[in-house]
Amino acid sequence: MKTALASSPATRRRVYVPMTPAQFLLAVLAMGVVVVGSNILVQYPISRWLTWGGLSYPVAFLVTDVLNRRFGAPAARRVAVAGFVAALIVSVWVATPRIAAASGLAYLCAQLADIHVFDRLRDQRWWRAPLIGGVAGAILDTCVFFSVAFAGTGVHWVALALGDLAVKLAVNVTMLAPFRAMMWNLARPATAAPVAAQQNI
């Protein structure tokens, strides 16, 4: 009976090796660089439909998905929140306060959505979790950011938002290639042996 319980999928859970302080700081730094850089680049349109920030920001979802797969959703959330605080503080100095606030709110909502979706789909086909999680995050990020940052201004933000979203979705697909490449090294799950929920019974 004890053996049956231990081997049942319903009673097993994945146990991740905790992130080291150095890994945590490196992850927050990587996330901060992407977000702050995108906050600067989003102020420079390439065309009526696109800003440079639309090309750089999807990298944040790749960072999150790698962390989620390797260390689990709780660790990814901690990095997302820490990255949000760090990026918000720095963004106030390199972007306008409104851009910084819009970026911080959009980033946090999008990252938490991506982490949740990825975690729910992590045991399905390898591409499904990062693809669908990235799509959900990109849509939420674009809607929140452009409406908060540019509504009521003279900027043609609806057109920019549509172009930005289209690029984010396209870049999100290209991020599957590096994610796949890192599945066997940086994104390889740092897991301990599965633990049975009833193993002490």
Backbone as JSON Lines, residues from 0, in Angstrom:
{"i":0,"aa":"M","n":[0.84,-1.2,0.0],"ca":[0.0,0.0,0.0],"c":[0.87,1.26,0.0]}
{"i":1,"aa":"K","n":[1.91,1.24,0.82],"ca":[2.82,2.36,0.89],"c":[3.56,2.56,-0.43]}
{"i":2,"aa":"T","n":[3.96,1.45,-1.06],"ca":[4.66,1.51,-2.33],"c":[3.75,2.08,-3.41]}
{"i":3,"aa":"A","n":[2.5,1.66,-3.43],"ca":[1.54,2.14,-4.42],"c":[1.33,3.64,-4.29]}
{"i":4,"aa":"L","n":[1.24,4.12,-3.07],"ca":[1.07,5.54,-2.85],"c":[2.29,6.32,-3.32]}
{"i":5,"aa":"A","n":[3.46,5.77,-3.07],"ca":[4.69,6.47,-3.42],"c":[4.85,6.59,-4.92]}
{"i":6,"aa":"S","n":[4.32,5.65,-5.67],"ca":[4.52,5.67,-7.12],"c":[3.37,6.32,-7.87]}
{"i":7,"aa":"S","n":[2.32,6.69,-7.15],"ca":[1.16,7.29,-7.79],"c":[1.45,8.72,-8.2]}
{"i":8,"aa":"P","n":[1.18,9.12,-9.46],"ca":[1.43,10.5,-9.89],"c":[0.68,11.52,-9.06]}
{"i":9,"aa":"A","n":[-0.48,11.14,-8.56],"ca":[-1.28,12.1,-7.8],"c":[-0.65,12.45,-6.48]}
{"i":10,"aa":"T","n":[0.25,11.57,-5.98],"ca":[0.84,11.82,-4.66],"c":[2.27,12.3,-4.75]}
{"i":11,"aa":"R","n":[2.78,12.48,-5.99],"ca":[4.16,12.89,-6.17],"c":[4.23,14.38,-6.49]}
{"i":12,"aa":"R","n":[5.27,15.02,-6.04],"ca":[5.47,16.43,-6.36],"c":[6.94,16.66,-6.68]}
{"i":13,"aa":"R","n":[7.2,17.63,-7.51],"ca":[8.55,17.95,-7.92],"c":[9.22,18.78,-6.84]}
{"i":14,"aa":"V","n":[10.41,18.41,-6.44],"ca":[11.16,19.14,-5.43],"c":[12.4,19.74,-6.08]}
{"i":15,"aa":"Y","n":[12.48,21.07,-6.1],"ca":[13.58,21.75,-6.77],"c":[14.69,22.1,-5.8]}
{"i":16,"aa":"V","n":[15.91,22.04,-6.3],"ca":[17.05,22.5,-5.52],"c":[16.97,24.03,-5.45]}
{"i":17,"aa":"P","n":[17.11,24.62,-4.28],"ca":[16.98,26.08,-4.16],"c":[18.05,26.82,-4.96]}
{"i":18,"aa":"M","n":[17.72,28.02,-5.39],"ca":[18.7,28.89,-6.05],"c":[19.73,29.35,-5.02]}
{"i":19,"aa":"T","n":[20.97,29.44,-5.45],"ca":[21.99,30.02,-4.58],"c":[21.86,31.55,-4.62]}
{"i":20,"aa":"P","n":[22.39,32.25,-3.63],"ca":[22.34,33.71,-3.67],"c":[22.95,34.29,-4.94]}
{"i":21,"aa":"A","n":[24.05,33.69,-5.4],"ca":[24.7,34.17,-6.62],"c":[23.79,33.99,-7.84]}
{"i":22,"aa":"Q","n":[23.13,32.84,-7.93],"ca":[22.2,32.6,-9.03],"c":[21.03,33.57,-8.99]}
{"i":23,"aa":"F","n":[20.53,33.83,-7.79],"ca":[19.41,34.77,-7.65],"c":[19.81,36.17,-8.1]}
{"i":24,"aa":"L","n":[20.97,36.64,-7.65],"ca":[21.42,37.98,-8.02],"c":[21.67,38.09,-9.52]}
{"i":25,"aa":"L","n":[22.25,37.03,-10.1],"ca":[22.51,37.03,-11.54],"c":[21.2,37.07,-12.32]}
{"i":26,"aa":"A","n":[20.2,36.32,-11.86],"ca":[18.9,36.3,-12.53],"c":[18.21,37.66,-12.44]}
{"i":27,"aa":"V","n":[18.26,38.28,-11.26],"ca":[17.65,39.61,-11.09],"c":[18.37,40.63,-11.96]}
{"i":28,"aa":"L","n":[19.7,40.53,-12.03],"ca":[20.47,41.45,-12.86],"c":[20.09,41.3,-14.33]}
{"i":29,"aa":"A","n":[19.99,40.05,-14.8],"ca":[19.63,39.8,-16.2],"c":[18.24,40.36,-16.49]}
{"i":30,"aa":"M","n":[17.31,40.13,-15.58],"ca":[15.95,40.64,-15.77],"c":[15.94,42.16,-15.76]}
{"i":31,"aa":"G","n":[16.69,42.75,-14.85],"ca":[16.73,44.2,-14.77],"c":[17.3,44.84,-16.02]}
{"i":32,"aa":"V","n":[18.34,44.24,-16.58],"ca":[18.96,44.77,-17.8],"c":[17.96,44.76,-18.95]}
{"i":33,"aa":"V","n":[17.21,43.66,-19.08],"ca":[16.24,43.55,-20.17],"c":[15.13,44.58,-20.0]}
{"i":34,"aa":"V","n":[14.6,44.7,-18.79],"ca":[13.47,45.61,-18.56],"c":[13.88,47.07,-18.68]}
{"i":35,"aa":"V","n":[14.98,47.44,-18.05],"ca":[15.43,48.83,-18.12],"c":[15.8,49.19,-19.56]}
{"i":36,"aa":"G","n":[16.5,48.28,-20.23],"ca":[16.84,48.54,-21.62],"c":[15.61,48.72,-22.49]}
{"i":37,"aa":"S","n":[14.6,47.92,-22.25],"ca":[13.36,48.03,-23.02],"c":[12.62,49.32,-22.7]}
{"i":38,"aa":"N","n":[12.7,49.77,-21.44],"ca":[12.07,51.04,-21.07],"c":[12.69,52.22,-21.82]}
{"i":39,"aa":"I","n":[13.98,52.12,-22.05],"ca":[14.66,53.17,-22.82],"c":[14.3,53.06,-24.29]}
{"i":40,"aa":"L","n":[14.36,51.84,-24.82],"ca":[14.15,51.61,-26.25],"c":[12.7,51.86,-26.69]}
{"i":41,"aa":"V","n":[11.74,51.68,-25.77],"ca":[10.34,51.87,-26.15],"c":[10.03,53.33,-26.47]}
{"i":42,"aa":"Q","n":[10.9,54.24,-26.07],"ca":[10.7,55.65,-26.34],"c":[11.19,56.06,-27.73]}
{"i":43,"aa":"Y","n":[11.73,55.08,-28.47],"ca":[12.26,55.37,-29.81],"c":[11.53,54.51,-30.84]}
{"i":44,"aa":"P","n":[10.55,55.1,-31.53],"ca":[9.8,54.34,-32.54],"c":[10.66,54.0,-33.74]}
{"i":45,"aa":"I","n":[10.47,52.8,-34.27],"ca":[11.07,52.42,-35.53],"c":[10.17,52.89,-36.66]}
{"i":46,"aa":"S","n":[8.89,52.79,-36.42],"ca":[7.88,53.21,-37.39],"c":[6.62,53.57,-36.62]}
{"i":47,"aa":"R","n":[5.58,53.85,-37.34],"ca":[4.28,54.17,-36.72],"c":[3.76,52.97,-35.92]}
{"i":48,"aa":"W","n":[4.23,51.77,-36.26],"ca":[3.69,50.55,-35.67],"c":[4.63,49.85,-34.69]}
{"i":49,"aa":"L","n":[5.82,50.38,-34.51],"ca":[6.8,49.6,-33.75],"c":[7.82,50.48,-33.05]}
{"i":50,"aa":"T","n":[8.22,50.05,-31.83],"ca":[9.33,50.68,-31.13],"c":[10.43,49.64,-30.95]}
{"i":51,"aa":"W","n":[11.63,50.12,-30.66],"ca":[12.74,49.19,-30.43],"c":[12.51,48.32,-29.21]}
{"i":52,"aa":"G","n":[11.74,48.82,-28.25],"ca":[11.46,48.04,-27.05],"c":[10.71,46.75,-27.33]}
{"i":53,"aa":"G","n":[9.92,46.76,-28.41],"ca":[9.18,45.55,-28.78],"c":[10.08,44.41,-29.19]}
{"i":54,"aa":"L","n":[11.3,44.74,-29.64],"ca":[12.24,43.71,-30.06],"c":[13.02,43.13,-28.88]}
{"i":55,"aa":"S","n":[13.25,43.94,-27.86],"ca":[14.09,43.49,-26.75],"c":[13.31,42.87,-25.6]}
{"i":56,"aa":"Y","n":[12.09,43.34,-25.37],"ca":[11.37,42.91,-24.16],"c":[11.07,41.41,-24.1]}
{"i":57,"aa":"P","n":[10.73,40.72,-25.21],"ca":[10.4,39.29,-25.1],"c":[11.52,38.44,-24.51]}
{"i":58,"aa":"V","n":[12.75,38.96,-24.48],"ca":[13.84,38.21,-23.86],"c":[13.55,37.98,-22.37]}
{"i":59,"aa":"A","n":[12.78,38.89,-21.77],"ca":[12.43,38.74,-20.35],"c":[11.64,37.45,-20.12]}
{"i":60,"aa":"F","n":[10.79,37.08,-21.07],"ca":[10.03,35.84,-20.92],"c":[10.93,34.63,-21.04]}
{"i":61,"aa":"L","n":[11.97,34.72,-21.87],"ca":[12.93,33.61,-21.97],"c":[13.64,33.42,-20.64]}
{"i":62,"aa":"V","n":[14.07,34.52,-20.03],"ca":[14.74,34.43,-18.73],"c":[13.82,33.79,-17.69]}
{"i":63,"aa":"T","n":[12.58,34.25,-17.66],"ca":[11.61,33.72,-16.7],"c":[11.35,32.23,-16.92]}
{"i":64,"aa":"D","n":[11.19,31.83,-18.18],"ca":[10.89,30.43,-18.48],"c":[12.05,29.51,-18.13]}
{"i":65,"aa":"V","n":[13.27,29.98,-18.36],"ca":[14.45,29.18,-17.98],"c":[14.49,29.0,-16.47]}
{"i":66,"aa":"L","n":[14.24,30.07,-15.73],"ca":[14.22,29.98,-14.26],"c":[13.09,29.08,-13.78]}
{"i":67,"aa":"N","n":[11.92,29.21,-14.4],"ca":[10.76,28.42,-14.02],"c":[11.03,26.93,-14.21]}
{"i":68,"aa":"R","n":[11.61,26.59,-15.35],"ca":[11.88,25.18,-15.63],"c":[12.97,24.63,-14.72]}
{"i":69,"aa":"R","n":[13.98,25.42,-14.44],"ca":[15.11,24.92,-13.65],"c":[14.82,24.91,-12.15]}
{"i":70,"aa":"F","n":[14.23,26.01,-11.65],"ca":[14.08,26.15,-10.2],"c":[12.64,26.13,-9.72]}
{"i":71,"aa":"G","n":[11.66,26.09,-10.62],"ca":[10.27,26.05,-10.22],"c":[9.61,27.41,-10.19]}
{"i":72,"aa":"A","n":[8.27,27.41,-10.14],"ca":[7.5,28.64,-10.18],"c":[7.76,29.59,-9.0]}
{"i":73,"aa":"P","n":[7.85,29.09,-7.75],"ca":[8.09,30.02,-6.64],"c":[9.39,30.81,-6.8]}
{"i":74,"aa":"A","n":[10.46,30.14,-7.25],"ca":[11.74,30.84,-7.45],"c":[11.61,31.87,-8.57]}
{"i":75,"aa":"A","n":[10.91,31.5,-9.65],"ca":[10.72,32.43,-10.76],"c":[9.93,33.66,-10.31]}
{"i":76,"aa":"R","n":[8.93,33.45,-9.44],"ca":[8.15,34.58,-8.94],"c":[9.01,35.51,-8.09]}
{"i":77,"aa":"R","n":[9.89,34.94,-7.27],"ca":[10.76,35.77,-6.44],"c":[11.67,36.64,-7.3]}
{"i":78,"aa":"V","n":[12.21,36.06,-8.36],"ca":[13.07,36.82,-9.26],"c":[12.25,37.9,-9.97]}
{"i":79,"aa":"A","n":[11.03,37.55,-10.39],"ca":[10.18,38.52,-11.08],"c":[9.88,39.72,-10.18]}
{"i":80,"aa":"V","n":[9.55,39.46,-8.92],"ca":[9.23,40.55,-8.0],"c":[10.48,41.4,-7.71]}
{"i":81,"aa":"A","n":[11.61,40.72,-7.46],"ca":[12.85,41.46,-7.2],"c":[13.27,42.25,-8.43]}
{"i":82,"aa":"G","n":[13.11,41.65,-9.61],"ca":[13.43,42.36,-10.84],"c":[12.53,43.55,-11.05]}
{"i":83,"aa":"F","n":[11.28,43.41,-10.68],"ca":[10.31,44.51,-10.78],"c":[10.76,45.69,-9.92]}
{"i":84,"aa":"V","n":[11.14,45.43,-8.67],"ca":[11.56,46.5,-7.77],"c":[12.83,47.17,-8.28]}
{"i":85,"aa":"A","n":[13.82,46.35,-8.67],"ca":[15.09,46.9,-9.14],"c":[14.9,47.71,-10.42]}
{"i":86,"aa":"A","n":[14.14,47.15,-11.36],"ca":[13.94,47.83,-12.64],"c":[13.14,49.12,-12.47]}
{"i":87,"aa":"L","n":[12.18,49.11,-11.55],"ca":[11.36,50.31,-11.33],"c":[12.21,51.44,-10.78]}
{"i":88,"aa":"I","n":[13.09,51.1,-9.85],"ca":[13.95,52.12,-9.25],"c":[14.87,52.74,-10.31]}
{"i":89,"aa":"V","n":[15.49,51.88,-11.11],"ca":[16.43,52.37,-12.13],"c":[15.68,53.09,-13.24]}
{"i":90,"aa":"S","n":[14.51,52.57,-13.61],"ca":[13.76,53.15,-14.74],"c":[13.33,54.58,-14.47]}
{"i":91,"aa":"V","n":[13.12,54.93,-13.22],"ca":[12.74,56.3,-12.89],"c":[13.83,57.28,-13.33]}
{"i":92,"aa":"W","n":[15.09,56.79,-13.34],"ca":[16.2,57.66,-13.7],"c":[16.47,57.69,-15.19]}
{"i":93,"aa":"V","n":[16.06,56.66,-15.92],"ca":[16.38,56.58,-17.35],"c":[15.15,56.78,-18.24]}
{"i":94,"aa":"A","n":[13.99,56.82,-17.65],"ca":[12.76,57.02,-18.42],"c":[11.87,57.99,-17.65]}
{"i":95,"aa":"T","n":[10.79,58.42,-18.27],"ca":[9.86,59.31,-17.58],"c":[9.14,58.53,-16.47]}
{"i":96,"aa":"P","n":[8.67,59.22,-15.42],"ca":[7.96,58.52,-14.35],"c":[6.76,57.71,-14.85]}
{"i":97,"aa":"R","n":[6.05,58.24,-15.83],"ca":[4.89,57.53,-16.34],"c":[5.31,56.25,-17.08]}
{"i":98,"aa":"I","n":[6.35,56.35,-17.88],"ca":[6.86,55.16,-18.57],"c":[7.33,54.13,-17.56]}
{"i":99,"aa":"A","n":[8.03,54.57,-16.53],"ca":[8.55,53.66,-15.51],"c":[7.4,52.96,-14.78]}
{"i":100,"aa":"A","n":[6.36,53.72,-14.4],"ca":[5.23,53.13,-13.7],"c":[4.47,52.16,-14.59]}
{"i":101,"aa":"A","n":[4.26,52.55,-15.84],"ca":[3.55,51.68,-16.78],"c":[4.33,50.4,-17.03]}
{"i":102,"aa":"S","n":[5.64,50.55,-17.18],"ca":[6.49,49.39,-17.43],"c":[6.49,48.44,-16.24]}
{"i":103,"aa":"G","n":[6.6,49.01,-15.03],"ca":[6.63,48.16,-13.84],"c":[5.35,47.38,-13.67]}
{"i":104,"aa":"L","n":[4.22,48.05,-13.83],"ca":[2.93,47.38,-13.67],"c":[2.73,46.31,-14.74]}
{"i":105,"aa":"A","n":[3.04,46.67,-15.99],"ca":[2.88,45.72,-17.09],"c":[3.81,44.52,-16.93]}
{"i":106,"aa":"Y","n":[5.05,44.8,-16.54],"ca":[6.04,43.74,-16.35],"c":[5.59,42.74,-15.3]}
{"i":107,"aa":"L","n":[5.16,43.25,-14.14],"ca":[4.78,42.35,-13.06],"c":[3.57,41.5,-13.43]}
{"i":108,"aa":"C","n":[2.55,42.12,-14.03],"ca":[1.36,41.37,-14.44],"c":[1.71,40.31,-15.48]}
{"i":109,"aa":"A","n":[2.52,40.69,-16.46],"ca":[2.87,39.77,-17.55],"c":[3.73,38.62,-17.06]}
{"i":110,"aa":"Q","n":[4.7,38.92,-16.21],"ca":[5.6,37.87,-15.73],"c":[4.86,36.86,-14.85]}
{"i":111,"aa":"L","n":[4.0,37.34,-13.98],"ca":[3.24,36.43,-13.12],"c":[2.3,35.57,-13.95]}
{"i":112,"aa":"A","n":[1.72,36.14,-15.0],"ca":[0.85,35.36,-15.88],"c":[1.65,34.3,-16.61]}
{"i":113,"aa":"D","n":[2.81,34.68,-17.14],"ca":[3.67,33.72,-17.85],"c":[4.11,32.59,-16.93]}
{"i":114,"aa":"I","n":[4.5,32.93,-15.71],"ca":[4.94,31.91,-14.74],"c":[3.81,30.94,-14.42]}
{"i":115,"aa":"H","n":[2.61,31.46,-14.22],"ca":[1.47,30.61,-13.89],"c":[1.14,29.67,-15.04]}
{"i":116,"aa":"V","n":[1.07,30.2,-16.25],"ca":[0.73,29.37,-17.4],"c":[1.81,28.33,-17.65]}
{"i":117,"aa":"F","n":[3.07,28.75,-17.58],"ca":[4.18,27.82,-17.8],"c":[4.13,26.67,-16.79]}
{"i":118,"aa":"D","n":[3.87,27.02,-15.53],"ca":[3.84,26.0,-14.49],"c":[2.72,24.99,-14.72]}
{"i":119,"aa":"R","n":[1.58,25.46,-15.2],"ca":[0.45,24.56,-15.46],"c":[0.72,23.63,-16.65]}
{"i":120,"aa":"L","n":[1.56,24.08,-17.59],"ca":[1.78,23.32,-18.82],"c":[3.16,22.66,-18.89]}
{"i":121,"aa":"R","n":[3.94,22.74,-17.82],"ca":[5.33,22.31,-17.87],"c":[5.51,20.82,-18.22]}
{"i":122,"aa":"D","n":[4.52,19.99,-17.92],"ca":[4.66,18.55,-18.16],"c":[4.11,18.12,-19.53]}
{"i":123,"aa":"Q","n":[3.68,19.09,-20.33],"ca":[3.21,18.78,-21.68],"c":[4.38,18.89,-22.66]}
{"i":124,"aa":"R","n":[4.12,18.94,-23.96],"ca":[5.19,19.04,-24.94],"c":[6.09,20.23,-24.62]}
{"i":125,"aa":"W","n":[7.38,20.08,-24.88],"ca":[8.38,21.05,-24.41],"c":[8.1,22.47,-24.84]}
{"i":126,"aa":"W","n":[7.51,22.66,-26.05],"ca":[7.33,24.01,-26.59],"c":[6.05,24.68,-26.1]}
{"i":127,"aa":"R","n":[5.11,23.89,-25.56],"ca":[3.79,24.43,-25.25],"c":[3.83,25.44,-24.1]}
{"i":128,"aa":"A","n":[4.55,25.12,-23.04],"ca":[4.6,26.01,-21.88],"c":[5.24,27.36,-22.21]}
{"i":129,"aa":"P","n":[6.44,27.39,-22.82],"ca":[7.02,28.7,-23.13],"c":[6.25,29.47,-24.2]}
{"i":130,"aa":"L","n":[5.67,28.76,-25.16],"ca":[4.94,29.45,-26.22],"c":[3.65,30.07,-25.7]}
{"i":131,"aa":"I","n":[2.81,29.28,-25.05],"ca":[1.52,29.79,-24.58],"c":[1.71,30.78,-23.43]}
{"i":132,"aa":"G","n":[2.65,30.48,-22.54],"ca":[2.94,31.41,-21.45],"c":[3.43,32.75,-21.98]}
{"i":133,"aa":"G","n":[4.3,32.7,-23.0],"ca":[4.81,33.92,-23.6],"c":[3.73,34.72,-24.31]}
{"i":134,"aa":"V","n":[2.83,34.03,-24.99],"ca":[1.72,34.71,-25.67],"c":[0.83,35.42,-24.65]}
{"i":135,"aa":"A","n":[0.47,34.71,-23.57],"ca":[-0.37,35.31,-22.53],"c":[0.32,36.52,-21.92]}
{"i":136,"aa":"G","n":[1.62,36.37,-21.62],"ca":[2.35,37.48,-21.03],"c":[2.49,38.67,-21.96]}
{"i":137,"aa":"A","n":[2.74,38.39,-23.25],"ca":[2.92,39.48,-24.22],"c":[1.63,40.28,-24.4]}
{"i":138,"aa":"I","n":[0.51,39.59,-24.48],"ca":[-0.77,40.29,-24.64],"c":[-1.06,41.17,-23.42]}
{"i":139,"aa":"L","n":[-0.88,40.61,-22.24],"ca":[-1.14,41.36,-21.02],"c":[-0.18,42.53,-20.88]}
{"i":140,"aa":"D","n":[1.09,42.3,-21.15],"ca":[2.09,43.35,-21.05],"c":[1.78,44.51,-21.98]}
{"i":141,"aa":"T","n":[1.46,44.21,-23.22],"ca":[1.18,45.25,-24.21],"c":[-0.05,46.06,-23.84]}
{"i":142,"aa":"C","n":[-1.12,45.39,-23.47],"ca":[-2.37,46.09,-23.11],"c":[-2.17,47.02,-21.92]}
{"i":143,"aa":"V","n":[-1.5,46.5,-20.88],"ca":[-1.3,47.31,-19.67],"c":[-0.33,48.45,-19.93]}
{"i":144,"aa":"F","n":[0.81,48.14,-20.56],"ca":[1.84,49.16,-20.73],"c":[1.36,50.33,-21.59]}
{"i":145,"aa":"F","n":[0.87,50.06,-22.78],"ca":[0.54,51.16,-23.69],"c":[-0.67,51.97,-23.21]}
{"i":146,"aa":"S","n":[-1.62,51.32,-22.57],"ca":[-2.77,52.08,-22.07],"c":[-2.38,52.99,-20.92]}
{"i":147,"aa":"V","n":[-1.52,52.5,-20.03],"ca":[-1.09,53.32,-18.89],"c":[-0.09,54.39,-19.32]}
{"i":148,"aa":"A","n":[0.83,54.03,-20.22],"ca":[1.9,54.95,-20.59],"c":[1.47,56.06,-21.53]}
{"i":149,"aa":"F","n":[0.54,55.77,-22.45],"ca":[0.28,56.72,-23.52],"c":[-1.17,57.17,-23.69]}
{"i":150,"aa":"A","n":[-2.1,56.59,-22.95],"ca":[-3.49,57.02,-23.08],"c":[-3.63,58.5,-22.72]}
{"i":151,"aa":"G","n":[-4.34,59.25,-23.56],"ca":[-4.54,60.66,-23.3],"c":[-3.41,61.55,-23.78]}
{"i":152,"aa":"T","n":[-2.4,60.96,-24.41],"ca":[-1.3,61.76,-24.96],"c":[-1.48,61.87,-26.47]}
{"i":153,"aa":"G","n":[-0.56,62.56,-27.12],"ca":[-0.64,62.69,-28.57],"c":[-0.04,61.52,-29.32]}
{"i":154,"aa":"V","n":[0.46,60.53,-28.58],"ca":[1.1,59.37,-29.2],"c":[0.02,58.45,-29.79]}
{"i":155,"aa":"H","n":[0.25,57.95,-30.99],"ca":[-0.68,57.0,-31.61],"c":[-0.45,55.63,-30.97]}
{"i":156,"aa":"W","n":[-0.87,55.5,-29.72],"ca":[-0.47,54.34,-28.93],"c":[-1.2,53.06,-29.33]}
{"i":157,"aa":"V","n":[-2.41,53.16,-29.85],"ca":[-3.12,51.95,-30.27],"c":[-2.38,51.28,-31.42]}
{"i":158,"aa":"A","n":[-1.97,52.1,-32.4],"ca":[-1.21,51.56,-33.53],"c":[0.12,50.98,-33.05]}
{"i":159,"aa":"L","n":[0.79,51.72,-32.15],"ca":[2.05,51.22,-31.61],"c":[1.85,49.92,-30.84]}
{"i":160,"aa":"A","n":[0.76,49.85,-30.07],"ca":[0.48,48.65,-29.29],"c":[0.27,47.44,-30.19]}
{"i":161,"aa":"L","n":[-0.48,47.63,-31.28],"ca":[-0.73,46.52,-32.2],"c":[0.56,46.06,-32.87]}
{"i":162,"aa":"G","n":[1.36,47.02,-33.31],"ca":[2.64,46.66,-33.92],"c":[3.57,46.01,-32.91]}
{"i":163,"aa":"D","n":[3.6,46.57,-31.7],"ca":[4.44,46.02,-30.63],"c":[4.03,44.59,-30.3]}
{"i":164,"aa":"L","n":[2.74,44.35,-30.21],"ca":[2.26,43.01,-29.88],"c":[2.6,42.01,-30.98]}
{"i":165,"aa":"A","n":[2.44,42.43,-32.22],"ca":[2.75,41.54,-33.34],"c":[4.23,41.13,-33.3]}
{"i":166,"aa":"V","n":[5.09,42.1,-33.02],"ca":[6.52,41.79,-32.95],"c":[6.83,40.9,-31.75]}
{"i":167,"aa":"K","n":[6.23,41.21,-30.6],"ca":[6.46,40.39,-29.41],"c":[6.05,38.94,-29.65]}
{"i":168,"aa":"L","n":[4.92,38.75,-30.31],"ca":[4.46,37.38,-30.58],"c":[5.42,36.67,-31.54]}
{"i":169,"aa":"A","n":[5.92,37.42,-32.54],"ca":[6.88,36.83,-33.47],"c":[8.2,36.49,-32.77]}
{"i":170,"aa":"V","n":[8.69,37.42,-31.96],"ca":[9.94,37.18,-31.24],"c":[9.77,36.06,-30.23]}
{"i":171,"aa":"N","n":[8.57,35.97,-29.64],"ca":[8.29,34.9,-28.69],"c":[8.47,33.53,-29.35]}
{"i":172,"aa":"V","n":[8.07,33.41,-30.6],"ca":[8.26,32.15,-31.33],"c":[9.74,31.87,-31.54]}
{"i":173,"aa":"T","n":[10.51,32.92,-31.87],"ca":[11.95,32.71,-32.09],"c":[12.66,32.34,-30.79]}
{"i":174,"aa":"M","n":[12.1,32.75,-29.64],"ca":[12.71,32.42,-28.36],"c":[12.62,30.92,-28.03]}
{"i":175,"aa":"L","n":[11.79,30.19,-28.78],"ca":[11.7,28.75,-28.56],"c":[13.02,28.06,-28.9]}
{"i":176,"aa":"A","n":[13.74,28.59,-29.89],"ca":[15.01,27.97,-30.29],"c":[16.05,28.04,-29.18]}
{"i":177,"aa":"P","n":[16.33,29.22,-28.6],"ca":[17.29,29.24,-27.48],"c":[16.78,28.49,-26.26]}
{"i":178,"aa":"F","n":[15.46,28.51,-26.03],"ca":[14.92,27.76,-24.89],"c":[15.19,26.27,-25.07]}
{"i":179,"aa":"R","n":[14.94,25.77,-26.27],"ca":[15.2,24.36,-26.56],"c":[16.68,24.03,-26.38]}
{"i":180,"aa":"A","n":[17.54,24.93,-26.85],"ca":[18.97,24.7,-26.73],"c":[19.43,24.66,-25.28]}
{"i":181,"aa":"M","n":[18.75,25.45,-24.42],"ca":[19.15,25.52,-23.01],"c":[18.46,24.48,-22.14]}
{"i":182,"aa":"M","n":[17.54,23.72,-22.71],"ca":[16.82,22.72,-21.92],"c":[17.76,21.69,-21.29]}
{"i":183,"aa":"W","n":[18.9,21.46,-21.93],"ca":[19.8,20.41,-21.46],"c":[20.95,20.95,-20.63]}
{"i":184,"aa":"N","n":[21.0,22.29,-20.41],"ca":[22.06,22.85,-19.56],"c":[21.49,23.88,-18.59]}
{"i":185,"aa":"L","n":[21.39,25.15,-19.0],"ca":[20.92,26.19,-18.09],"c":[19.48,25.97,-17.64]}
{"i":186,"aa":"A","n":[18.64,25.45,-18.53],"ca":[17.22,25.26,-18.19],"c":[16.92,23.84,-17.73]}
{"i":187,"aa":"R","n":[17.94,23.06,-17.51],"ca":[17.7,21.69,-17.02],"c":[17.2,21.75,-15.59]}
{"i":188,"aa":"P","n":[16.07,21.13,-15.27],"ca":[15.51,21.22,-13.92],"c":[16.5,20.78,-12.85]}
{"i":189,"aa":"A","n":[16.72,21.66,-11.88],"ca":[17.57,21.32,-10.74],"c":[16.68,20.71,-9.68]}
{"i":190,"aa":"T","n":[16.3,19.46,-9.88],"ca":[15.34,18.82,-8.99],"c":[15.97,17.77,-8.12]}
{"i":191,"aa":"A","n":[15.45,17.66,-6.93],"ca":[15.8,16.55,-6.06],"c":[14.87,15.39,-6.41]}
{"i":192,"aa":"A","n":[15.06,14.26,-5.77],"ca":[14.2,13.12,-6.05],"c":[12.76,13.46,-5.69]}
{"i":193,"aa":"P","n":[11.78,13.06,-6.52],"ca":[10.37,13.31,-6.2],"c":[10.01,12.75,-4.84]}
{"i":194,"aa":"V","n":[9.18,13.49,-4.14],"ca":[8.78,13.08,-2.8],"c":[7.32,12.68,-2.8]}
{"i":195,"aa":"A","n":[7.0,11.56,-2.2],"ca":[5.62,11.13,-2.11],"c":[4.92,11.87,-0.98]}
{"i":196,"aa":"A","n":[3.75,12.33,-1.24],"ca":[2.99,13.07,-0.23],"c":[2.69,12.19,0.97]}
{"i":197,"aa":"Q","n":[2.61,10.89,0.75],"ca":[2.23,9.99,1.83],"c":[3.41,9.12,2.29]}
{"i":198,"aa":"Q","n":[4.65,9.57,2.0],"ca":[5.76,8.68,2.24],"c":[5.98,8.38,3.73]}
{"i":199,"aa":"N","n":[5.49,9.23,4.61],"ca":[5.7,8.99,6.04],"c":[4.55,8.23,6.69]}
{"i":200,"aa":"I","n":[3.55,7.84,5.88],"ca":[2.42,7.12,6.46],"c":[2.81,5.69,6.77]}
